[in-house]
């Protein structure tokens, strides 16, 4: 392997910032905590349950719900989807200026 001359750099991989890695770990932890909470609540309160789901395929959210309180869950899901898209656009615009 030769040394890089002036003006050239050798990349051995993609550098991932510690903040990005922290957000990845935080996201995985929140998903696992959410699953544990849902399992515990479904065991303790075995009455009628409602389910709401937001699935992102690209920039398009698909919102589904079932149960007696599904309307509220769908509304909350739509609000969260809109907030996510707005945050994505704001963060993308902020980084494109640099």
The first five atom37 places (N, CA, C, CB, O) and aatype in JSON, in Angstrom:
{
  "aatype": [20, 20, 20, 20, 20, 20, 20, 20, 20, 20, 20, 20, 20, 20, 20, 20, 20, 20, 20, 20, 20, 20, 20, 20, 20, 20, 20, 20, 20, 20, 20, 20, 20, 20, 20, 20, 20, 20, 20, 20, 20, 20, 20, 20, 20, 20, 20, 20, 20, 20, 20, 20, 20, 20, 20, 20, 20, 20, 20, 20, 20, 20, 20, 20, 20, 20, 20, 20, 20, 20, 20, 20, 20, 20, 20, 20, 20, 20, 20, 20, 20, 20, 20, 20, 20, 20, 20, 20, 20, 20, 20, 20, 20, 20, 20, 20, 20, 20],
  "atom_mask": [
    [1, 1, 1, 1, 1],
    [1, 1, 1, 1, 1],
    [1, 1, 1, 1, 1],
    [1, 1, 1, 1, 1],
    [1, 1, 1, 1, 1],
    [1, 1, 1, 1, 1],
    [1, 1, 1, 1, 1],
    [1, 1, 1, 1, 1],
    [1, 1, 1, 1, 1],
    [1, 1, 1, 1, 1],
    [1, 1, 1, 1, 1],
    [1, 1, 1, 1, 1],
    [1, 1, 1, 1, 1],
    [1, 1, 1, 1, 1],
    [1, 1, 1, 1, 1],
    [1, 1, 1, 1, 1],
    [1, 1, 1, 1, 1],
    [1, 1, 1, 1, 1],
    [1, 1, 1, 1, 1],
    [1, 1, 1, 1, 1],
    [1, 1, 1, 1, 1],
    [1, 1, 1, 1, 1],
    [1, 1, 1, 1, 1],
    [1, 1, 1, 1, 1],
    [1, 1, 1, 1, 1],
    [1, 1, 1, 1, 1],
    [1, 1, 1, 1, 1],
    [1, 1, 1, 1, 1],
    [1, 1, 1, 1, 1],
    [1, 1, 1, 1, 1],
    [1, 1, 1, 1, 1],
    [1, 1, 1, 1, 1],
    [1, 1, 1, 1, 1],
    [1, 1, 1, 1, 1],
    [1, 1, 1, 1, 1],
    [1, 1, 1, 1, 1],
    [1, 1, 1, 1, 1],
    [1, 1, 1, 1, 1],
    [1, 1, 1, 1, 1],
    [1, 1, 1, 1, 1],
    [1, 1, 1, 1, 1],
    [1, 1, 1, 1, 1],
    [1, 1, 1, 1, 1],
    [1, 1, 1, 1, 1],
    [1, 1, 1, 1, 1],
    [1, 1, 1, 1, 1],
    [1, 1, 1, 1, 1],
    [1, 1, 1, 1, 1],
    [1, 1, 1, 1, 1],
    [1, 1, 1, 1, 1],
    [1, 1, 1, 1, 1],
    [1, 1, 1, 1, 1],
    [1, 1, 1, 1, 1],
    [1, 1, 1, 1, 1],
    [1, 1, 1, 1, 1],
    [1, 1, 1, 1, 1],
    [1, 1, 1, 1, 1],
    [1, 1, 1, 1, 1],
    [1, 1, 1, 1, 1],
    [1, 1, 1, 1, 1],
    [1, 1, 1, 1, 1],
    [1, 1, 1, 1, 1],
    [1, 1, 1, 1, 1],
    [1, 1, 1, 1, 1],
    [1, 1, 1, 1, 1],
    [1, 1, 1, 1, 1],
    [1, 1, 1, 1, 1],
    [1, 1, 1, 1, 1],
    [1, 1, 1, 1, 1],
    [1, 1, 1, 1, 1],
    [1, 1, 1, 1, 1],
    [1, 1, 1, 1, 1],
    [1, 1, 1, 1, 1],
    [1, 1, 1, 1, 1],
    [1, 1, 1, 1, 1],
    [1, 1, 1, 1, 1],
    [1, 1, 1, 1, 1],
    [1, 1, 1, 1, 1],
    [1, 1, 1, 1, 1],
    [1, 1, 1, 1, 1],
    [1, 1, 1, 1, 1],
    [1, 1, 1, 1, 1],
    [1, 1, 1, 1, 1],
    [1, 1, 1, 1, 1],
    [1, 1, 1, 1, 1],
    [1, 1, 1, 1, 1],
    [1, 1, 1, 1, 1],
    [1, 1, 1, 1, 1],
    [1, 1, 1, 1, 1],
    [1, 1, 1, 1, 1],
    [1, 1, 1, 1, 1],
    [1, 1, 1, 1, 1],
    [1, 1, 1, 1, 1],
    [1, 1, 1, 1, 1],
    [1, 1, 1, 1, 1],
    [1, 1, 1, 1, 1],
    [1, 1, 1, 1, 1],
    [1, 1, 1, 1, 1]
  ],
  "atom_positions": [
    [[0.83, -1.18, 0.0], [0.0, 0.0, 0.0], [0.88, 1.24, 0.0], [-0.95, 0.0, 1.2], [1.8, 1.37, 0.81]],
    [[0.58, 2.14, -0.91], [1.36, 3.36, -0.98], [0.75, 4.44, -0.11], [1.46, 3.84, -2.41], [-0.43, 4.38, 0.25]],
    [[1.55, 5.4, 0.21], [1.07, 6.52, 1.0], [0.36, 7.51, 0.08], [2.23, 7.2, 1.75], [0.69, 7.62, -1.1]],
    [[-0.6, 8.22, 0.63], [-1.31, 9.22, -0.14], [-0.45, 10.46, -0.27], [-2.67, 9.56, 0.5], [0.15, 10.91, 0.7]],
    [[-0.39, 11.02, -1.48], [0.39, 12.23, -1.67], [-0.41, 13.43, -1.17], [0.77, 12.41, -3.16], [-1.56, 13.29, -0.73]],
    [[0.2, 14.59, -1.24], [-0.48, 15.79, -0.74], [-1.76, 16.02, -1.52], [0.44, 17.01, -0.84], [-1.8, 15.88, -2.74]],
    [[-2.82, 16.4, -0.8], [-4.11, 16.67, -1.44], [-4.99, 15.44, -1.59], [-3.88, 17.28, -2.78], [-6.17, 15.57, -1.89]],
    [[-4.42, 14.26, -1.37], [-5.19, 13.03, -1.48], [-5.38, 12.44, -0.08], [-4.5, 12.01, -2.42], [-4.52, 12.58, 0.79]],
    [[-6.5, 11.8, 0.1], [-6.74, 11.12, 1.37], [-7.15, 9.69, 1.09], [-7.83, 11.86, 2.19], [-7.73, 9.38, 0.06]],
    [[-6.84, 8.83, 2.03], [-7.26, 7.44, 1.92], [-8.38, 7.21, 2.92], [-6.07, 6.46, 2.17], [-8.21, 7.41, 4.12]],
    [[-9.52, 6.79, 2.41], [-10.67, 6.49, 3.27], [-10.72, 4.98, 3.49], [-12.01, 7.0, 2.64], [-10.72, 4.21, 2.53]],
    [[-10.76, 4.58, 4.72], [-10.85, 3.17, 5.03], [-12.28, 2.74, 5.29], [-9.99, 2.83, 6.21], [-12.52, 1.55, 5.54]],
    [[-13.2, 3.64, 5.26], [-14.6, 3.32, 5.51], [-15.39, 4.61, 5.65], [-14.76, 2.45, 6.77], [-14.86, 5.71, 5.46]],
    [[-16.61, 4.46, 5.97], [-17.47, 5.61, 6.15], [-17.43, 6.02, 7.61], [-18.93, 5.3, 5.69], [-17.68, 5.21, 8.5]],
    [[-17.12, 7.27, 7.85], [-17.07, 7.78, 9.22], [-18.5, 8.08, 9.68], [-16.17, 9.05, 9.32], [-19.23, 8.81, 9.01]],
    [[-18.87, 7.53, 10.79], [-20.19, 7.76, 11.36], [-20.01, 8.57, 12.63], [-20.94, 6.4, 11.64], [-19.24, 8.2, 13.52]],
    [[-20.72, 9.67, 12.7], [-20.55, 10.51, 13.88], [-21.14, 9.81, 15.11], [-21.23, 11.9, 13.67], [-22.04, 8.98, 14.99]],
    [[-20.63, 10.15, 16.25], [-21.11, 9.52, 17.48], [-22.55, 9.95, 17.77], [-20.2, 9.89, 18.67], [-23.31, 9.19, 18.38]],
    [[-22.94, 11.14, 17.35], [-24.32, 11.6, 17.56], [-25.29, 10.75, 16.74], [-24.45, 13.09, 17.17], [-26.34, 10.35, 17.24]],
    [[-24.94, 10.46, 15.48], [-25.8, 9.63, 14.64], [-25.92, 8.23, 15.21], [-25.26, 9.58, 13.2], [-27.0, 7.65, 15.23]],
    [[-24.81, 7.67, 15.66], [-24.83, 6.34, 16.25], [-25.65, 6.34, 17.53], [-23.4, 5.86, 16.54], [-26.36, 5.37, 17.82]],
    [[-25.56, 7.41, 18.31], [-26.38, 7.53, 19.52], [-27.87, 7.55, 19.2], [-26.01, 8.79, 20.28], [-28.66, 6.93, 19.91]],
    [[-28.26, 8.27, 18.13], [-29.67, 8.3, 17.72], [-30.13, 6.92, 17.25], [-29.89, 9.34, 16.61], [-31.27, 6.53, 17.49]],
    [[-29.25, 6.19, 16.59], [-29.59, 4.83, 16.15], [-29.86, 3.94, 17.35], [-28.46, 4.24, 15.29], [-30.85, 3.22, 17.38]],
    [[-28.98, 3.98, 18.33], [-29.15, 3.18, 19.54], [-30.4, 3.61, 20.29], [-27.91, 3.3, 20.45], [-31.14, 2.76, 20.8]],
    [[-30.65, 4.92, 20.37], [-31.85, 5.43, 21.04], [-33.12, 4.94, 20.34], [-31.82, 6.97, 21.08], [-34.08, 4.56, 21.0]],
    [[-33.12, 4.95, 19.03], [-34.28, 4.48, 18.27], [-34.57, 3.0, 18.51], [-34.07, 4.72, 16.8], [-35.72, 2.62, 18.72]],
    [[-33.53, 2.19, 18.48], [-33.71, 0.76, 18.73], [-34.2, 0.53, 20.15], [-32.38, 0.0, 18.48], [-35.07, -0.31, 20.38]],
    [[-33.64, 1.26, 21.11], [-34.06, 1.11, 22.51], [-35.53, 1.52, 22.69], [-33.16, 1.95, 23.44], [-36.27, 0.85, 23.4]],
    [[-35.94, 2.61, 22.05], [-37.33, 3.05, 22.16], [-38.3, 2.04, 21.55], [-37.51, 4.41, 21.49], [-39.38, 1.81, 22.09]],
    [[-37.92, 1.45, 20.43], [-38.77, 0.42, 19.82], [-38.91, -0.78, 20.75], [-38.2, -0.03, 18.45], [-40.01, -1.28, 20.94]],
    [[-37.81, -1.23, 21.33], [-37.87, -2.37, 22.24], [-38.69, -2.04, 23.49], [-36.45, -2.8, 22.63], [-39.48, -2.87, 23.95]],
    [[-38.51, -0.85, 24.05], [-39.31, -0.45, 25.21], [-40.78, -0.38, 24.86], [-38.83, 0.91, 25.76], [-41.63, -0.79, 25.65]],
    [[-41.09, 0.14, 23.68], [-42.49, 0.2, 23.24], [-43.11, -1.17, 23.09], [-42.58, 0.93, 21.92], [-44.27, -1.37, 23.47]],
    [[-42.37, -2.12, 22.56], [-42.89, -3.49, 22.42], [-43.13, -4.1, 23.8], [-41.91, -4.37, 21.61], [-44.16, -4.75, 24.02]],
    [[-42.21, -3.9, 24.72], [-42.37, -4.45, 26.07], [-43.59, -3.84, 26.76], [-41.1, -4.2, 26.91], [-44.36, -4.55, 27.39]],
    [[-43.75, -2.52, 26.63], [-44.91, -1.86, 27.24], [-46.22, -2.37, 26.64], [-44.81, -0.32, 27.06], [-47.18, -2.61, 27.37]],
    [[-46.26, -2.54, 25.33], [-47.48, -3.05, 24.69], [-47.82, -4.47, 25.15], [-47.33, -3.03, 23.17], [-48.99, -4.78, 25.37]],
    [[-46.82, -5.31, 25.29], [-47.07, -6.68, 25.75], [-47.59, -6.66, 27.18], [-45.78, -7.53, 25.66], [-48.55, -7.37, 27.49]],
    [[-46.99, -5.86, 28.06], [-47.42, -5.8, 29.45], [-48.85, -5.25, 29.55], [-46.46, -4.93, 30.28], [-49.66, -5.79, 30.3]],
    [[-49.14, -4.19, 28.82], [-50.48, -3.59, 28.87], [-51.53, -4.55, 28.31], [-50.51, -2.27, 28.09], [-52.63, -4.62, 28.85]],
    [[-51.2, -5.28, 27.25], [-52.18, -6.21, 26.7], [-52.45, -7.38, 27.64], [-51.7, -6.73, 25.35], [-53.55, -7.94, 27.62]],
    [[-51.47, -7.77, 28.45], [-51.68, -8.85, 29.42], [-52.48, -8.35, 30.61], [-50.33, -9.42, 29.88], [-53.38, -9.04, 31.09]],
    [[-52.17, -7.15, 31.11], [-52.84, -6.62, 32.3], [-54.27, -6.19, 31.99], [-52.05, -5.44, 32.85], [-55.19, -6.54, 32.73]],
    [[-54.46, -5.46, 30.91], [-55.79, -4.98, 30.52], [-56.26, -5.8, 29.34], [-55.78, -3.45, 30.18], [-56.07, -5.39, 28.19]],
    [[-56.88, -6.91, 29.59], [-57.27, -7.81, 28.5], [-58.66, -7.47, 27.96], [-57.25, -9.24, 28.98], [-59.3, -8.33, 27.35]],
    [[-59.14, -6.25, 28.16], [-60.43, -5.85, 27.58], [-60.23, -5.48, 26.12], [-61.05, -4.65, 28.38], [-59.21, -5.82, 25.52]],
    [[-61.2, -4.78, 25.55], [-61.1, -4.43, 24.13], [-59.9, -3.5, 23.9], [-62.4, -3.76, 23.64], [-59.66, -2.58, 24.67]],
    [[-59.19, -3.77, 22.84], [-58.0, -2.99, 22.53], [-58.16, -2.32, 21.18], [-56.75, -3.88, 22.55], [-58.95, -2.75, 20.34]],
    [[-57.4, -1.26, 20.99], [-57.36, -0.56, 19.71], [-55.91, -0.53, 19.23], [-57.94, 0.89, 19.83], [-54.97, -0.54, 20.03]],
    [[-55.77, -0.51, 17.92], [-54.44, -0.54, 17.34], [-54.36, 0.55, 16.27], [-54.12, -1.93, 16.74], [-55.29, 0.73, 15.48]],
    [[-53.25, 1.26, 16.25], [-52.98, 2.23, 15.2], [-51.56, 2.04, 14.7], [-53.19, 3.67, 15.7], [-50.65, 1.81, 15.49]],
    [[-51.37, 2.13, 13.39], [-50.07, 1.88, 12.79], [-49.8, 2.94, 11.73], [-50.0, 0.46, 12.18], [-50.68, 3.29, 10.95]],
    [[-48.58, 3.46, 11.71], [-48.13, 4.35, 10.65], [-46.94, 3.68, 9.98], [-47.75, 5.78, 11.2], [-45.94, 3.38, 10.62]],
    [[-47.06, 3.45, 8.66], [-45.99, 2.82, 7.88], [-45.52, 3.84, 6.85], [-46.48, 1.49, 7.19], [-46.32, 4.37, 6.08]],
    [[-44.21, 4.12, 6.85], [-43.64, 5.03, 5.86], [-43.04, 4.23, 4.73], [-42.58, 5.96, 6.51], [-42.17, 3.38, 4.94]],
    [[-43.5, 4.5, 3.52], [-42.88, 3.95, 2.32], [-42.38, 5.16, 1.55], [-43.9, 3.05, 1.45], [-43.14, 5.85, 0.87]],
    [[-41.09, 5.4, 1.68], [-40.54, 6.64, 1.12], [-41.1, 7.81, 1.91], [-40.88, 6.78, -0.4], [-41.11, 7.77, 3.14]],
    [[-41.55, 8.84, 1.24], [-42.13, 9.98, 1.96], [-43.63, 9.85, 2.21], [-41.87, 11.25, 1.18], [-44.24, 10.76, 2.77]],
    [[-44.22, 8.73, 1.82], [-45.67, 8.58, 1.9], [-46.07, 7.75, 3.12], [-46.22, 7.94, 0.63], [-45.66, 6.59, 3.22]],
    [[-46.85, 8.32, 4.05], [-47.3, 7.54, 5.21], [-48.58, 6.76, 4.88], [-47.54, 8.46, 6.42], [-49.46, 7.26, 4.19]],
    [[-48.66, 5.55, 5.38], [-49.87, 4.73, 5.31], [-50.33, 4.54, 6.74], [-49.62, 3.35, 4.57], [-49.6, 3.99, 7.56]],
    [[-51.55, 5.0, 7.05], [-52.06, 4.97, 8.42], [-53.2, 3.96, 8.49], [-52.54, 6.39, 8.89], [-54.15, 4.04, 7.71]],
    [[-53.1, 3.01, 9.41], [-54.1, 1.96, 9.6], [-54.55, 1.94, 11.05], [-53.55, 0.58, 9.17], [-53.78, 2.33, 11.94]],
    [[-55.77, 1.49, 11.3], [-56.24, 1.37, 12.67], [-57.4, 0.4, 12.76], [-56.65, 2.72, 13.21], [-58.12, 0.18, 11.79]],
    [[-57.57, -0.19, 13.95], [-58.66, -1.11, 14.21], [-59.03, -1.05, 15.67], [-58.29, -2.56, 13.81], [-58.16, -0.88, 16.53]],
    [[-60.31, -1.17, 15.97], [-60.78, -1.16, 17.35], [-61.65, 0.04, 17.64], [-59.6, -1.18, 18.3], [-61.83, 0.9, 16.78]],
    [[-62.2, 0.09, 18.85], [-63.14, 1.15, 19.2], [-62.52, 2.55, 19.24], [-63.76, 0.85, 20.51], [-63.21, 3.53, 18.97]],
    [[-61.26, 2.67, 19.58], [-60.59, 3.98, 19.65], [-59.62, 4.19, 18.49], [-59.85, 4.11, 20.96], [-58.67, 4.97, 18.6]],
    [[-59.86, 3.51, 17.39], [-58.93, 3.58, 16.26], [-58.9, 4.97, 15.65], [-59.3, 2.56, 15.2], [-57.85, 5.4, 15.15]],
    [[-60.02, 5.7, 15.68], [-60.04, 7.03, 15.09], [-59.01, 7.94, 15.75], [-61.43, 7.64, 15.2], [-58.28, 8.66, 15.07]],
    [[-58.95, 7.92, 17.08], [-57.98, 8.75, 17.79], [-56.56, 8.32, 17.48], [-58.21, 8.68, 19.3], [-55.67, 9.16, 17.33]],
    [[-56.33, 7.02, 17.39], [-54.99, 6.55, 17.07], [-54.58, 6.93, 15.65], [-54.92, 5.04, 17.24], [-53.42, 7.25, 15.41]],
    [[-55.54, 6.91, 14.72], [-55.24, 7.31, 13.35], [-54.91, 8.8, 13.29], [-56.42, 6.98, 12.42], [-53.99, 9.2, 12.59]],
    [[-55.67, 9.61, 14.03], [-55.4, 11.06, 14.06], [-54.02, 11.33, 14.64], [-56.48, 11.79, 14.89], [-53.26, 12.14, 14.1]],
    [[-53.69, 10.67, 15.74], [-52.36, 10.84, 16.34], [-51.28, 10.37, 15.37], [-52.27, 10.05, 17.66], [-50.23, 11.01, 15.25]],
    [[-51.53, 9.27, 14.67], [-50.56, 8.78, 13.68], [-50.34, 9.75, 12.54], [-51.01, 7.46, 13.13], [-49.21, 9.95, 12.09]],
    [[-51.43, 10.38, 12.07], [-51.3, 11.36, 10.99], [-50.51, 12.58, 11.47], [-52.68, 11.79, 10.47], [-49.66, 13.1, 10.75]],
    [[-50.8, 13.03, 12.69], [-50.07, 14.17, 13.25], [-48.58, 13.85, 13.37], [-50.64, 14.57, 14.63], [-47.74, 14.67, 13.01]],
    [[-48.26, 12.66, 13.87], [-46.85, 12.27, 13.99], [-46.18, 12.14, 12.62], [-46.73, 10.94, 14.74], [-45.0, 12.48, 12.47]],
    [[-46.93, 11.66, 11.62], [-46.37, 11.54, 10.28], [-46.06, 12.92, 9.71], [-47.35, 10.78, 9.35], [-45.0, 13.12, 9.1]],
    [[-46.96, 13.88, 9.89], [-46.74, 15.23, 9.38], [-45.54, 15.86, 10.09], [-48.01, 16.11, 9.58], [-44.7, 16.49, 9.44]],
    [[-45.45, 15.69, 11.41], [-44.32, 16.24, 12.16], [-43.01, 15.61, 11.67], [-44.5, 16.0, 13.69], [-42.0, 16.3, 11.53]],
    [[-43.02, 14.31, 11.41], [-41.81, 13.64, 10.93], [-41.37, 14.17, 9.57], [-42.04, 12.14, 10.84], [-40.18, 14.4, 9.35]],
    [[-42.32, 14.37, 8.67], [-41.99, 14.88, 7.34], [-41.46, 16.31, 7.43], [-43.21, 14.83, 6.41], [-40.49, 16.65, 6.77]],
    [[-42.1, 17.15, 8.26], [-41.65, 18.53, 8.43], [-40.23, 18.56, 9.02], [-42.62, 19.32, 9.33], [-39.38, 19.32, 8.55]],
    [[-39.98, 17.75, 10.04], [-38.64, 17.69, 10.63], [-37.6, 17.21, 9.62], [-38.64, 16.78, 11.86], [-36.48, 17.72, 9.59]],
    [[-37.97, 16.24, 8.81], [-37.05, 15.76, 7.78], [-36.7, 16.88, 6.8], [-37.67, 14.57, 7.02], [-35.54, 17.07, 6.46]],
    [[-37.71, 17.62, 6.36], [-37.47, 18.7, 5.41], [-36.64, 19.82, 6.03], [-38.78, 19.26, 4.9], [-35.75, 20.37, 5.38]],
    [[-36.93, 20.16, 7.28], [-36.15, 21.22, 7.96], [-34.71, 20.78, 8.16], [-36.78, 21.57, 9.33], [-33.79, 21.56, 7.89]],
    [[-34.48, 19.56, 8.61], [-33.12, 19.08, 8.82], [-32.37, 18.94, 7.5], [-33.14, 17.72, 9.56], [-31.17, 19.23, 7.43]],
    [[-33.05, 18.52, 6.44], [-32.43, 18.39, 5.14], [-32.03, 19.75, 4.6], [-33.36, 17.68, 4.16], [-30.94, 19.91, 4.04]],
    [[-32.89, 20.75, 4.78], [-32.59, 22.1, 4.31], [-31.42, 22.68, 5.1], [-33.83, 23.01, 4.43], [-30.56, 23.35, 4.53]],
    [[-31.38, 22.43, 6.39], [-30.32, 22.96, 7.24], [-28.96, 22.41, 6.81], [-30.59, 22.63, 8.72], [-27.97, 23.14, 6.81]],
    [[-28.89, 21.14, 6.46], [-27.61, 20.53, 6.11], [-27.19, 20.86, 4.67], [-27.68, 19.02, 6.28], [-26.0, 20.76, 4.35]],
    [[-28.11, 21.24, 3.82], [-27.73, 21.56, 2.44], [-27.07, 22.92, 2.32], [-28.95, 21.5, 1.55], [-26.49, 23.22, 1.28]],
    [[-27.13, 23.75, 3.36], [-26.51, 25.07, 3.31], [-25.01, 24.99, 3.53], [-27.14, 25.98, 4.34], [-24.28, 25.91, 3.16]],
    [[-24.53, 23.92, 4.13], [-23.11, 23.85, 4.47], [-22.3, 23.4, 3.3], [-22.87, 22.92, 5.63], [-21.08, 23.29, 3.4]]
  ]
}
